[in-house]
Amino acid sequence: MSSPPSLPLNPKHVAMQFARRAPLDEAQFLYGEIAQRMLQRLSYIRSNPSVILDAGCGAGHAVEPLRARYPEAQYTGLDTCQPLLNTAISRHAGKRGLWNRLRNKPTAQTRFVRADLADTKLPPESVGLVWSNMALHWHPAPHLVFAEWRRILKPDGLAMFSCLGPASLKELREALVSANLQTATPTFVDMHDFGDLLIENGFTDPVMDQETITLTFKTAEKLLSDLWILGGNPSIGRGAGLPGRQWRENLINALEKQRQMDGTIHLTLEVAYGHAWRAQSFKSAPNETRISVDAINRRRPKT
């Protein structure tokens, strides 16, 4: 890549929009499904982290599934949206979760912190697994996020994530053009660019794949309602203020014209999945090689 991608998103608007949608229970029809597909991929990877960071944890819907796989690991959930974190704290922190109550086993440490994905404030080389489900596409500088993940991951630690790809929402974009409605919509990074970014930021053996999920709707109103549930539009350059009734009706009419042979309206979501290992060392600039402190300590001769 010639230069890292910079997505035209307003981080404050991202947090504000998700605050309006807390606790995101209704959005789990998609986010929860993607999490299960991530867990299936994780089952093929040999990893036994003692500390897990859930980057973009929302209301903590991944706590119990991750606990089921790593019951002894310390869990930290991180997000920029305080109302979502408040829900996560009330549901999971300071008490035993449902899964552990059923198994009558103690819960390892669970905590939630408010911070940016690219500035976690966590100690260096302190995390064994970074898990991030459908959060990376909400950050304007994913290369800075990867650099932060490398900083906090232990040598040979694993980063695993999912996010939306550039083919997502194509029907919505087409409808906006067809209705001559002027507004910016979210843009997404290609999975191949993510693979390059991982290597450039000190990761090794990146594995990227993607799948296309097609949501079908009986009405355009339901399509727009589900889009709202999933996070809205925090794009810089979007139309100022709330769209009026006529604006919305024009968009609905344009979506109605897209009905398929079976009578439904489709919405495409391209979902990218990626994972990579934190390298022991990497070159961050010409004539500069960064080596982990842990690797140095292992090489130091005994006295």
N, C-alpha and C positions, 0 to 999 in steps of 0.2 A: 504494500500500500504506500502511495506517495505521501499521504498525510492522514492522520487518524480522523475518524468521522466525528462530527460535532452535530448533534441532533437539535433541531430548533424547538426545544421544549423549555417551558418555564418551570423550574423545580418547585417553586412556591405554589404554582397552580396544580401541580401533580399532587402535592400533599393536601391542598384544599379540596380538590375534587374527591380524593379518596376519603377525606374526613366526612364528606357529605354522604358517602356510601357505606360507612362503617355500620356493622361489623363484616361486611362482604360475604355473609352467609349465602345470599342468593347468587353470588358470582361463582360459587364452587361448582356449578354445573360445568364450567370450563376449567377454572384454576385447579379444582380438586382432581379432575380427570387428568390434566397434564401432570400433576404431582404423582399420580399413580403410575403414569407412563415413565416418569423419571425414576421412580422407585424400582420399576421393572428393569430399567437399564442399570441401575445401581446394583441390582442383585447379581449381575455378571462381573462386577468389579471387586477385586480383593482390597478391602479397605476396612480398618478397624480404628476409627478416630476416637480419641478420648475427649476432644473438644469439637463441637459443631457450631458453626455460624450460619444461621438462616438469614441470608441477606435479602431484605425486602419481605419480612415475615408477615406483614399485615396483622391480622388478628390471631395469628398463631395456629392456623389450620394444619400446618405440617408438624406440629409438636408431637402428636400421638403417633403418626406414621413413622417418624424418625426415631421416636422412643422405642417403637416395636422392633426396629432393626438394630438400634444401638442403645440398649437399656441402661448401660453404665456411663454413657458419654454425658459430659456437661453440655448444656444447650444454651446458646445465646441467640435471641431473636433481635434483629435490628431493622428499624424502619424510620422514615422521616415523618410519618403521620401519627401524631400523638393520640387522637381518638381511637385509632386501630390498636395502638400499643396499650391503651387503657383497657380495651376489651381483652387483649391477650393476657395482660397481667391478672385481670379478674378471673379469667378462665383457667390459667395454667400456673402462674408463678406463686410460690409460697404454699402450695398444697399439692397433694398427689393427684396426678391425672387419672382419668377414667380407666385407661388401659392398665396402669399400675395398680389401681384399686382392685380391679378384677383379678389380677395376678397376685395380689397381696405382697407386692414387692415395693421397696422404697424407691423414690424418684431421685435421680441425680440432680445436681444443681440446674435450675431453670431460671433464666433472667431475660429481661427485655430492656433494650437501650434505644434511645432516639439519636440517630446520627445519619450522615450521608453515606451512601454506599462507597464513595471514593474517599471518605475521611472517617473511618470507623472509630478512631481513637483507641483501638485495641493494641496490646503490646505486639511487637514484631515476633514472628515465628511462634505464635501461641495457639494456632488453630489447626486441626487435622483435616477438617472437611468444611469447605464453603459450599453451601446449598443455596440456590437462588432460583425460585420458581416464578416465571412470568413477571420479573421485576426489571431486568436489565434494559428493556426497551423504553422504560420510563425515565432513564437517566440521560442527560444531554452529552455526557462524555464517557462512553463505555471504556475507552482506553485507560482513563484514570481509575476506573473501577478495577480493571484487571491489574493495574500496577499496585493498587491497595491490597487486592487479594494476594498477590505474590508477597507483599511485605508481611502480612499477618499469618500466612500459611507456613507451617513447618516444612523443612526440606522433604520432598516427596509427598507433601500433602496434596489433596485432591480438590479441585474446583469443579462443580457441576451445576449447570444452569439450563434454563429454557427461556425463550423469548419469542416475540413475533418477528416474522421476516417480511421482506418488501412486497410480497404478493398479497399480504393481508388487506382486507377491506376494499378490494378493487371494485366491487359492485357499488359500494358507497361513493367512491371517488367518481365512478362513471355516472352515477345518478346526479351528483353535484354539478358535473359538467353539463349533463343533459338539461338540467333545470336552470342552468346559467346562474348558479348560486356561488358567490365568491367567498371562500373561506379556506384557511389552511387546514390540512389534516395531518395526523402523525406520519412521520417517515420512519422506516426501519432499516436496520443494517443487514446486509447479505451474510449468510452463514460462512461463506468462504472468507469474507473480510474479518469475521470474528476469529477464524482459525489463524489468520495472519497476525491479528492483534495479540492473541495468546502467546504466540512464539516471540513476538517483538517485546512482550512484557515479562519474559522469563519463565514461560511454561514449556513443557515438553510433551510430545506425543498427543497433540490435540486430536480429538475425535469429534467431528461435526456431522450431524444428519438432520434431515427435516422431513416433515410430513404435512400434507394439506388436509385440513379439516373443513368440511363444508357444513355450515349450520343452515337449516331450512326453517322457514317461517310461513305461517298461514297468512299473516298480515304484515304490512310494512310498519305499522305501529309497534308490533311486538319486536321486530328487528331493532328499531330505534330504542325501545325500552331496554332490551338486553345489552345493547351497546352502552347505554348510560350506566347500567349496573356494573359493567366491566371496567369503567374508569373514565369515560368521557373523553374530552379533547383538550389537552393542555398545551397545544401547539402555539408557538409564537406566530403571530400573523393571522390567527383565527379572527372571525368577525367579532367586533366589540359588542358586549352585552348579550342578552338572551335573544335567540331568534324569535321573530314574531310569528303569529298564526299563519300568515300567508306564506312566509318562508318555509315553515314546516310542511304546510299543505303541498307546496311545490315539490319539496323533496319526497314526500310520500307518493305523489303522483308519478315521479320519475322512477321510484323503486317499484311501483306497481307495474310499470311497463316492462320490468325485467322478469316477470313471472315465467317459470319454466313449463315444460309440457305437463308436468304433474300438478301444476297449479300453485306451487310453492315459490317463495322468493328466497334466493340463496345469498349467503354471505361467506366468503372465503377467508380462512385464517391459515396462514403459513406459519407453522410452529417449528422453530429451530431448537435443537438440543445439542449441548456441547459439554465435554469434560476434558480436563487436561491435568497434568501433574506439575507441581511446583518444582522447577529445576533447582539443582544445588547451586549453580552459578549461571550467569548470563552476561553478555556484553551490552551495557546500557548506552555506551558511546564509544567512539574510536579510542583505542588504547586504554579502555576502562573495563574491567571485569569485576562483577560483584559476586562474592562468595558468601554463603551463609555462615553465621557465627557457629552454628552447630557443626558444620563440616570442618571448620578450623579447629574446633575443640577436639573433634575425633582424631584429627591428624597430629595434634600436639603430642610430642613424646612424653612418656611418663618420667617423673623424677623421683 
